[in-house]
């Protein structure tokens, strides 16, 4: 996706600096209204972690952020045995994905996810 798409979704010409969760939710909701929907967040027991940021992935500017999910099914059938896991996400203006360098639920702790996020190239 081009930086023009992100610029228009975020009403910015400069894709750098502070980025709020409100801005991210608003932009994502324009193209994927279910991702941050209350029912979706509740179903996956999702939480938002840390602060989102514009980052560079494979030479492209994307929005990076961290979510955590926990399967609340009985532990004998729950994903990750019912433990909370953390995922670095990217949003390119079209779709939210798990970070290409890390998989869905790649991190066992908030600290691990935040440390990995800090190693990404922020803009």
Number of C-alpha atoms within 10 A of each C-alpha: 13 12 16 14 13 23 14 12 18 18 13 11 11 11 20 13 10 10 15 12 15 9 14 19 15 16 20 23 15 12 14 16 12 13 15 18 13 10 11 12 17 12 13 13 14 19 16 16 17 14 14 20 25 23 21 16 18 7 7 12 23 25 24 25 26 22 20 23 23 20 19 16 11 10 12 9 11 13 17 15 14 16 14 20 21 26 27 25 21 24 22 20 24 15 12 18 15 19 19 12 8 14 14 17 20 16 19 15 16 18 11 12 24 19 11 13 23 9 8 14 12 17 15
